[in-house]
Amino acid sequence: MNQQILEVMEPGNLERLRRIDARDVILHVQNLSKVFPSNDGPVEALRDVSFQVHRREFLCVIGASGCGKSTLARLLAGLDEPTSGSLVVAGQTVSGPGPDRGMVFQGYTLFPWLSIVRNVAFGLEMGGMSRSTAEIEAREWISLVGLTAFENAYPHQLSGGMKQRVAIARALANKPRVLLMDEPFGALDAQTRAQMQAHLLQIWKNIDITIVFITHDLDEAVYLADRILVLDPRPGRVRELVDVPVARPRTPAQIHGQAFRAVRDHLDHLIHPPEPEPSIEALPMVRLIPVGDDVE
């Protein structure tokens, strides 16, 4: 653990992180690499990425734009195949999409012609459940995300944050072991985003789910995560796995605390290391018209 972060660890949080380490490993990624073909030659998106996630851990993944965050999420979901390396979820090698992993994208991906309850029940019915039983279970998940009053509404009647809550309920309805979220709140305004972060933490607290959350927002990562995986620029490689020193339950007031600021500054340094200031070439002073006074 980074010594500076250890020094600002909030009371009780180090022991909480140790308890997480004592849990079973639910997700094991080993030497994962991904190369995409292109007209200009192979594009290496990820190189030898290795990490573990424990049961009920909340892991955020951050990195500069183009570092392979979304590629990693798609590989974990089984939507793409790795060029090399292995992905194991709950002891089973990932070879494609499966009910052990739920996925929430930045877009809401809801069926506009189906009501909310039918959207959430859709995956259950595809899995062989009867329509009546699927809708009963769907209503339980809709209740969990606080949208019981809107279960018969249609997506166009909901706000952006409400649509994303439906998408989360639909992903959770299949009872996955791991919930993968690829910048799910990126399209929301600041106020709605903060509300959704609070909703997500409440949902995570109440069910047995492990979350891997992709984000480019450093404040969001610190606020949500137990640990933060930092990827280097392309090809994406593991730069550091950062323990978050902020105790739970998380509150907006912690954003102004020493622990929050310390880890946020550390992440910013990892992603945006200081660069030497470029020398500025002195330009000749040429005035095309008379000027009454100087601006400096």
N, C-alpha and C positions, 0 to 999 in steps of 0.2 A: 504494500500500500504506500502511496506517495506520502512522504513524511509531512509535508505542509498540510495535506488534507487530514492526516491523522491528528495533527495538532489542533484542528478546529472542529473535530468530530463532536457532534452534539451528544449530550448524555444518553447512554443506553443504546446508541446506534451501532457501536462497534459490536456489542453482543448480539444485536439483531442480525447483523451481517454474518456473524459466525454461525448463527442458527440456520441461515439460508445455506451456507456452505455445507452444513451437516445433512441437508436434504438430498434425496435422490437426484441425479442428473437426468433431466427430462429431454434435453436437446444437446447433442454432441456433434460439433462441426469440426472436421479434421482435414487440413490441407486442401481446402476448397478453392478451386480455380475455375474461371469462366472466360473463354475467348470467343468473341463473335466474329464471323466473317464479314468483310465489307469489300467494296470495289477498290478501296485503297490498301487492302491487305488486312490481316487479322487485327482485331481490337481487343486488347487484354483488359477486361473489366475488373476481375478479381484475381489475386495471386496468393495462394497458400494461406487462406484465412482459417484460423483455428480458434475455437472458444467453446465454452460449455455454459449451459443455462440450467439452473436448478428448479425443481418444482415450486411453483407459486412465486417465482422471481419475476420482477418487472425490469426488463432490460431495454434500454434505449440504444439506438445505433445512430451515430452522427458522423459527419464528415463533409468536406468541401463538395460543392456541386460536381457531379460526374464521377464521384469516387466509388460508385457501385452499390449504394445503399438499396435502391429499388431492385437491382439485380439480385442482391442477396435475399431480399424478401421473396422474390419470385422463385428462387432456387429452393428456399425453405418450404414454400407452398407446393413445390412440385410442378409449377407451371413452366419451368425451364429445366433443362438437364445440365449438370455441371460438366465442364471439360475434364476435370479430374477432382479427386478428393471424395469424401463421404459425408453424408448427412444421416443422422440417426435420431429418431424421435421415439421416446419410450421403448427403446430397445429394438425398433424396427427401422431398417434402412429405407430412406425416402426414395421411391422410384416413380412418383407421380402424385397428383392431388389425392387427398384422403380425408376421411372424417376426423382424424386425429388432429388436423390443423384447420383453423378457420382463418379467413382472410378478409380484411377490411381495407378498401382502397380510399384514395382521396376523393374520387367521385363516388356518388351514393349507390350507383349500380342497382337501383330498385326497379322493379317492373311497373311502369306507370299505369298499366291497365288493371293491376291487382290492388286490392285494399291492403292496409297495413298488416292485418292478421293473415291474409293470404300470402303476402310477401314473406313473412316470417315462417309460415307453415310450408312454403314451397319445397325447401330442401328436405324436410321431414317426409313429405309425400313422395319425393323422388327416391328416398331411401326405403320405401315400401310401407310406410305408415298410412293408415286410413285417414281420409280427410277429416273426419270428426275428431279423431284422437290427435292428429297433427295440429288442428286449430286449438284444442284445449291446451296443448303444450306451448303453442305459439303465444297464447294469451298470458301464460306464466312469464315468458321472457319479455313480453311487451310491458307487463307490470313491473318487472325488474328495472327496466330503463325508464319507467315513469310516464308511459304513454297510453295507459289503459283507456283514457277518455278519447283517444284518437284511433282505436284499433280498427274502426270501420271507415276511416278516412282514406283518401288516396294520396300518393306522394306529392302531387302538385298542390295539395292543401296544407302542406307542412313547411316549416321553416328549414333552413339548411341544417341547423343543429339537430332538429327533430328527425330529419331524414337520416342523419348519420347515426343517431341512436337506434333507428330501425335497422340500419345496416349492421350495427353491432349485435342487436338482438338476433337477427337472422344468422349471423356467423356463430353465435353462441348456442343456438337452438340445437345444433347437431352434437353438442357437448364435446367439443374438441379438447385435447390436452393442452394445445398451444394456440394462442390467438396472435396472428401476425397482422400488424397494422402499418400500412405504408403511407405516412404523412396524412392521416385521416382528417386532421383538423386544419390542414394547410389552406383550404379555400374559405375558411370561416373568418368573420370579423373578430377583432380582439376580445370583445366582451363575450361573444358566443363561444369562442375558443376556450376562454377561462372556465366558462360554465361546463363545457364538454370535458375538460380535464378533470374537474371535480366529479362529474358524473362517472367518468371512467374509473377513477380511483375507488369510488363507492361500489361500483359493480365488481371490480377486481377483489375488493375486500370480502365480498359476500359469496363468491363462488370459487371452486377449485380450478383455477386457470393460470397458466403461465403466459406472460405477454412479452412479445418482441415488437418494439415500437420504433419505426423509422421516422426521423424528424431532422430538419435542418435548423430548428429553433433551440438554441442552447438553454434558454430559460425553461422551456417546456421539458427538455430532457432532464434537467436538474430537479424540477418540480415533481416529475412523475417517477423517475427510475430508482431502483436499488443500485444498479450499476450501469455504466455507460460505456459502450464499445465505440472507440474512436478509430475511424478508417483513414488511412493516408489517401492522397489524391491518386488518380488512376495510374497504374492498376491498384485497386483497393487492397490494402494490407492492414493488418491489425497494428495500429500505432500504440494503443494502450487500452486496458480495461480499467476504468476509473470507478472506485467505490464512492458512492454519494454520501457525504457526511451529515446530511440533513435528516433528522429524526422523523418518524411517523407518529401520528397522522400529520400529513402535510397541510399547512395553512398558508394563505397569501402573505401573512405577516413575515413568514420565514424568508421570503424573497429579499428582504432588507437585512437579513442576518449575516454574521461573519462567515458561517459555514457555507451558505448558499453563494455568497460573493466569491469566496475562495475557490470553490470548485468550478464556478462559472468562468472565472478568470483563467483558471488552469486549462479548461477546455478551449477557450478562445486562443490561448497561447499555442496549444497543440495544433489547432486547425489553421490559425493565421499567425505563424511565427513572425517575429519582427524582421523586417528587411532593411538593409542600409538605405538611407535616403539617397535618391539619385541626385547626382550633381546637376545643377541648373545652369545652363549655358547663358552667359550674359549677352543680352541682345543690344544692338546699337540703339541709342535714343534718337528716334526720328519723329518729329512733330509735323504733321501735314497742315495744321492750321494753328494760328496763335491761340494760346491758352492763358486765361487770366490768372489762374492760380494752380498750385500742385495738389495732387490728391494724397501725397505722402508727406 
